[in-house]
């Protein structure tokens, strides 16, 4: 990489050199290894590769954000290794750190990456008090969050572009969204932001410390907490894997993911191994991602996520799903007009000729009586331009549309683009949401993981055709040999969005929870709706504190519209309420 002018001293912009090296590697048309020397490389967006792209769970069809800048782009290549050689990549502005597009056998390995000015501001409450009858807080701000005090407001300035002289992003006071981190308790949760209520004065004390005086009189009781504040638009993925096969991330430090997480989209076989998704301890920050860490949308083959750390996201660490498109028209006997229904997802192809689909009734979330067909033609968005409507597509099948398909009452899932999943030997901590979301009909194994202090369910299984439109049912899910410490209940939550619940026609099937350890408070361990075949066996459940708490009141197990339930051979700590609620 240095031969192309990249600067390992970190003094100059290495973007042109990185771009030139990758373009040369592409021109060789053979297996290549692109290697960095150990050092620090600055990467600015102004001269990065730019592509019009549409990405699941981000800004949908919003044309303001259609062009994505990409720091490391592997495009239309095969047998490529990006070897960081232990380098530290520092990204500036709003850009995707790296991407694999229409490529095969790609490995990203052996580097750390960081953003100079994250879109999340981690404001720590260094101290609180009362002076002359007025409360105050003193905030400590990390070095990567420039700001300016404007009267009784704080302007967050992101980072100034050397090309335009303007900040890449900016905002005021509490921005648009907040979550709270307690570094002592090692917990993070979503909540209201009190920092900018009832302000009397704001003073810049220098050295990245700000004093806020209030009109109120009570001393704030949040000293030591961190308010993680951000905007809400997911303008681009932190990293992107699209229409690619056999892509691996290995032995990396993902210190921060700007605007969103790692998105795998209509690709095959993705592996994430020994990746540390966590902030640099020296940064003074507790946030490592603007939203999710890993989002897999419409991936097939196998998704493997192993031996990694997930610490400090602003949404779910892992979310693996497909996408339901709603039937909005019937232009022919063998064709349907389908629509993306959630505003964050649009613009890319959802089907290709040869893919098999399943027709699902929205109210029951179960397949129609004659549910499957094969795609023969698609007229819709390409994912890389805006020449056609971005939220609808016409799909033609190899057979007449089955009886029972209803406009606005049926959704369609690409069941070819569903993966088998292994999530093994990972650590989840400081998570404000769920730990793992997974909805795929292929075999799923979640094993050997540690979930600590999740603020919502540790494992969540949905299938949603009413809000996020994230498909589909699970048919073979094993949760084995994990530890769940300090959880929020329900620890394992199965909640499809079916409006009609029939135990004879469950949405999900064959879920096994075995040989796990639960260290719990007064919480429900399993809350499962619409499951046929649920086994909870050979698990150990222990109370967090047997001396200070009365007998627990929450039932350990709640089942709704489920059948074939087996709970056996578990070990329960004394004092647990082992009742089962089922209807």
N, C-alpha and C positions, 0 to 999 in steps of 0.2 A: 504493500500500500504506500509506503514511504517513497517508492520509486516514482510515484505519480504526483508527488508533492504534498502528501498528507503530513501534517505537523504534529508529531507526538509530544511536543513541548506544551501544547495547548495555547499557544500565543496567537495563532491565526486560524482562520476558517478553513477547515479541511474538506468542506462539502464538494468543491470542484474536483478535488483529487479522488475522493471516494467515488463520485459519479463516473469519472474517467476510467478508474480501475474496473468498475463493474461493467461498464460498456465494453471495455476491451475483453474482459472475461467472457462476455456474451458472444463476442465475435469469433471466439476460438472454436466454438461448436464441439467441445469435448469436455470431459470431466475437469473441473478446475477447483482450486483452493485459493481463496482470497484471504490474505493474511495481514493482520496489523502487527506492528511492533508494539511492545509494551509501552504505554504512555497515556497521555490524555489528549483527546481529539475533540475540538469544538466543531459542531455541525449546525449551521444556520439555515433557515428555510428558504431564503431568497433565491438561492441557486440550486436548490434540491430538485430532484425529479418531481414533476407534477402530473397527476393523472385525474381525470374525471372518474369518480368511483362512487358507488352507492353501497352502503354497508348496513347490515342488520343491526337493529337496536341503537341506532345513532340519531341522525337528524332527518331520516326518511328522504323525501323528495325535495326538501328545501334547497332551492337553487343558490342560495347565498353560500352554501358550503359544499358545492358539488366538486370543486377542485381540491384534491388532497396532495400535500407535499410529503415526500417520503425520503427519509435520510439514507437508508440502505435498501435499494430496490433490486430484487432478483425477479426478472420478468422474461417469460418465454425461454427459460433455460432448463438444463437438466444436469444432475450430478454436480452440485455446487455446494461447497462448504465455505461459510464465512467464519473464519477463525480469528477471534479477537486477540489471541496471544496475551490475554490478561489485560487488555486495554480498557480504559474508561472512556466511554463516549458521552459527551455532554451536549444535549440537544437544546436548541434555543427556539423560542416562539412556539407556534402551534404546528406540529408536524408529526407524522407517523414515524416511529423509530425505525422500523424495518418491515418489509413486505415480501411475500412470495406470491407472484401472480402468474397463473398458467405455467407452472414449473413443476418439476419432479425431482425427487431425491435431493432435497435441500436441507442443509444443517446450519443452524446458527449456534455458535458455541464459544465459550471461553472469553466472554467480555461482560462488563458491567455497563449499564446505561442509566443516565440521570437527566433531568431537565433543570436548566439553570433557574427558571422561574416558573414553578408549578402553578396551575390555575387554582389550586387549593391553598388557602392561607391558613397556617396552623398558628393561631394566636394563643399563647400560654398565659394564664393568669399567674403572674409572678408573686403578687401580693395584693391584699385588700385591706381596707381600713376605713376609718371615719375621721375627718378633719373638720373642725368648726361646725359639727352637726351634719356634715354632708359625706355620704359614702364615696369611696373611690376604688378603682382597680388600677393596677399597673400591669400592662401587657408586655410580653416579650415576643418579638417577631423574628422568625428565622431570616438568615442573610439573603435567601433567594426570594424574598417577598418585598420588593421596594414599595414605599408608600409616601404619601404627603398628607400632612394635617391641613385641612381646609376648614377653619372655624371650628364648628362642633362636629365635623365629619372627618373621616379618614378615607382618602382616595388610594386604592390599591392600584399600582401602576404596571403590574406585570413586569415586562422587561422592554427596554427601548430598542427598536430595530435600528441597526447601524445604517440601513438603507433609507428609511423614511423619517427617522427621528421621532417616530410615534410608538407608543407601547403596542405590543402584540395583542394585549388584552388589558382591560381595566375594569374597575368596579368600585362601589362605594360601600362603606360600613360593613354590614353583615352579608353582603353579596345576596345570593338568592336561596341558599340552602346551607344548613348547618348540621353537623353532628359533633358529639362531645366525647372526648377521650380522657380517661383517668389513667395516667401512666403508673400510678402507685397500685391501683387495683387491677391494671391490665384489662380494662374493659372499654368498649366503645359503643355508643348508642346514638340514635337519632333523637333530636330534641329541639326545643326553642332556644333562641339566642338572646340572652339578656344584656349583652355587652353594650348595645346601642339604644337602650330604653332610658328615658328620663335623664338625658345628658345635660349637664350644666356647662362643662368645659372639656376640651381635649388638648393635651399638651405633649409635644414631642420632647422627650427627655434626652434624646440622643442615644447612640449605641443600641439602636433598634428597640428602644423601650418607650412606651406610650402610657401616659397617665390619663384616665378618664374619670372626671368628677361628675357626680350625679346630684339631682335635686332630691333624691330620697335619703333617708337617714340610717337605715339598717345596713350594717356591714355585710357585704356579699360573702356568701359561704362557699365560694367555688375556687378558692386559692388552690393552685396546683393542677386545675383542670385545663384542658386544651380545647379551644373551640375551632373546629376544622370547617372553614367557610369556603364556599365556591359558587360559581355560576352553574347553570343547569344544562346548557346546550352541549351535547356530545358531538362535537363538530367533526372529529375524525377518530379512527381507531388508534390505540396506542401502538399496536402492531397488527398486521393483516395477512391472512393466509387465504387466498381465493383461487378457486379452480386449479388447485395444486394437489400433488400426490406425494406421500412419503416425506413429510416435513417434520423436522425435529428441532426443538429448542433444548439445549443441554448445557449444564454447568455455566449458568449465567446469574448475574445479580440485576434484577429489574427493580431499580431503586424508586422509580416513579413511572407511571403510565399516564401521559397527557391526554385529556379529553375522554378517553375510554380505555378498555383493556385490550388484550390479545383476542382478536376475532378470527375464528376459523369459519369460512363461509363456502359452502359447496365445494369442499375439498375431500380428499380421501387419505386416511391414515395420518394422524397427527399425534406426535409424541412430545411431551414436556417432562423433562427429567432433570432433577437437581437444579431447579431454578428457584432462586431466593427472591420472592416477591415481598420486599420489605424495604422501608426507608433506610438510608445510610445513617447509622447512629451519630455520626459527626455533623449531620445536617441540621439538627435541632427540630426536625419534622417527625410527625407520627403518621402521616398519610403517604401511601405508596401507589394510590391509583385514584383517578378522578371518579371512577365508577367501579364496574366489575374488574376482576383480574383476568379471567378467562371466559369467553363466550363462544360456544360452538353452535353454529346455526346451519342446519342442513348438511352436516358432514356425514360421510359414509365410511365403510371400512372399520377402522378401530381408532378410538381416542384413548390414549394412555397418558395419565398424569401421575407421576411417581416421584417420591423422595424430595418434595418441594415444600417451601414455606410460604404461607399466605397470611400476611400480617399487614393490616392497615388499609383495607379497601374502603371505598365509599358506596359499594353495593356488593353483590354476591361474589365470593371468590371464584366459584365455578358454576356455570350455567350451560347445560347441554340440552339442546332442544331442536325441533324443526319448527315450521311455520304453517299454521292453518290459513288458507286463503278462503274467503267467503264467496259463495255463489251469488253473483249479482245479475246474471243474464244468461240466456240460452239461445245463442244465435243459430244453432242448427241441431239436428237430432243427435249428433255425436260430439258436440262441442259445448263448452261453457265459457262464460266470461267470469273471471275470478278476480278478486280484489284484495289487496293488502288493507287491513282494517286498523292496525295500530300506526299512529303517525310517525313512529321512530323507525319503521321498517318499510322500505319501498325501493324501487328502481333497479333491482337486479333479478335475473331469471330465477324462477322457482322450480321449473320443470324443463326437461329435455326429452326429445324423442327417445323412446325405449324405457323411460322411467315408469314405474308402477305407482299408482295412486290409490288412496282409500277415501271413500265418501263417508262422512260422519255427520250424524244429526246433532245439531247444536244443543238441543234441549236435553238429550240423554247422554251425549258424548260417546255414543257407541256407534259402530259401523252399521250402515244400512244392510238390508238383507242380501243384496247383491252388490257388494261394496267395492270391488276392485276393477281397475281398467289400466290399460297401458297407453301412454302418451304417444301420439304419432306426429303431432305438429304443435308448435307454440308461436304465437304472435304477441310479443310483449317486449318489455325493456331488456336491454342488453347488459346493464350493470356498469357500462362505461361511457354512455352518452345519454342525451335527453331528446333523441329524435322521435321517440314514441312515448305514449302516456306511461308514467312511472308508477302508477298505483293499480293499474288493471292490466289484464292479459287475456287473450283468448286461447284456450287449450282444446285441442281435438284429440279424441280417443279412438281406440281400435274397435269400439263397439258403441251402440247407442247408450246415451246417458241412462243410468238405471232408474227404475221407478222409485219414487220416494225422495228424489233430489228436489229441494225446494229453494227458490230464490230467497235469500236472507235467512234461511233456516238450515242450510247445509254448508259444511266446510270441507275442504279437500286438503289432504296431506300427501306429500311426496314420500312414500315409504321406502323407496330405493335409497334416498338420502338420509338414512338413519344409521347410527354407528353402534357397534358394541363398545363398551366402556370399561376401563380399569382405572380406578382412583385408589392408589395404594401408598402407604407409608409417608403421608404428608402431615403437616402441622397447620392448623387453622387457629388464628388468635387475633384479638382486637378487631373483631368483625361486627359491624352494626346491624347485619342482616342475617340471612341464612348462610350456612356453610357451603352446601352442595345442592344445586337444583339439577334434576335429571329427569328427562322424559324421552325415552327411546324404547322401542319394542325389542331391540336386540339385547343380548345378555349384558348385565351391568354388575360389576363387582366393586364394592367399596370396602376396603380392608386395610387394617393396620394403621389407620389414621388417628390423629389426636385432634379432637374438637374441644377447644377451651373457651369458655365464656361467650358463646354465641349469644347475640341479643335477640335472635329469632330462632326458628327451628334449625337444628344442625343439618338435617337432611330433609329436603322438601320435594315432593312429587306432586305435580299439578296435572296438566293437560287442560289448556285454557282456550276457549273459543268465545270469550266475552270481554276480556280486557287486553292481555298481552298477545293473545293468539299464538302462544307457544305450544307446539304439539310435541308429543302425542302420548299414547298409553305406554305403561311399562308392562312387560310380560314375563320378565325373568330378572329380578333384582335381588341381589344378595348383599347384605350388610353384615360383615363378619370381622370380629377381632379388632374393633375400634374402641377407643376410650372417649367418653363424653363427660367432661368435667365442667362444673359450674354452668350447666346449660339453662336456657330458658325453654319453657315448655310451649307446645309439645316438642319433644326432642326430635322425633321422627314424625313428620306431618304429611299425610296423603290427602290432598284436597283438590280433586278435579272440579271443574266448574259446571258440571251437569245440573240442570235445574229439576230434572226428573230423576229420582234415585230408585232403582229397582235392584234389589239384591240378586235377582236371577240374571241380571244383565249388568255386571260390574264393568267399570271403565278399566281398572287395573287388575292384573293377575300375578300370582306367584311371587310374593315378596317374602323373603326370609331374613330374619334378624337373629343372629346366632353368635354366641361366644363373645359378646361385647361387654364392656364395663361402663356402668353409668354411676357417676358420683353426683347425686341430685339433691335439690331442695324440694320444696312443695310444688312439684311440677308433674304434668302428665308426660309419660315417656313416649307413648304411641297414640296418635289421634289419626285414625284412618277411615276415609270415606270411600265407598264404592270399590272395594277390593274383593276379588274372588281368590281365596287362597292366601292366608297370611299366617306365618309361623314365627313365634317368638320363643326361642329355645336356648337353654344353656347359657343365659346371660347372668351377669352379676350386677345387682343394684344396691348401692350403698347410700346412706344418708350423709349429707355434708357435715352435720353436727348433731349427734344424738343427744347431747346434754342440754342444749339450750332451746330446743324446739319442741312443741307439743306434737302429738301424732299428726301425720300429714292428712289433709282433707282432700287434696286433688286425687282423683282416681288415676292409677297408673296407665290404664288402657281405656280408650274410648273408640268405639267402632260404630259407624253409621252406614247402613245400607251395604254391609259386608257379609261375607259367608265363608265357610270353611276356615275358621280361625282356630289356631292351635297355640296354646300358651303352656309350656311344660319345661320341667327340669331347670328352672331358674333359681338363683340364690338371692334371697331378699334379706336385707338388713332388718333388724328388729324395729318395729314402729312404723314401717311403711304401710300405707293403705293399698292393699293389693287388689282392690275391687276392679271389676271390669264393667264399663258402661257400654251397652250395645243396644241398637235399635234397628 
